[in-house]
Amino acid sequence: MKDEDKTKEVSIKDEAEEPWLPIETRLVAGSVIAGVIALIVLATLVHIFLLGGH
């Protein structure tokens, strides 16, 4: 029967939401900045040592 196959749908509104803390903003921003800096440094090292750039 169709009634037996129905399951309760859970929407995002039903779940408890946590507020975004300022420390989380700083952690995300710091991680992105560190990733961009690491990408630049590593790309430069690859260019100099592996690709023979001057």
Buried (B, 14 or more C-beta within 10 A) or exposed (E): EEEEEEEEEEEEEEEEEEEEEEEEEEEEEEEEEEEEEEEEEEEEEEEEEEEEEE
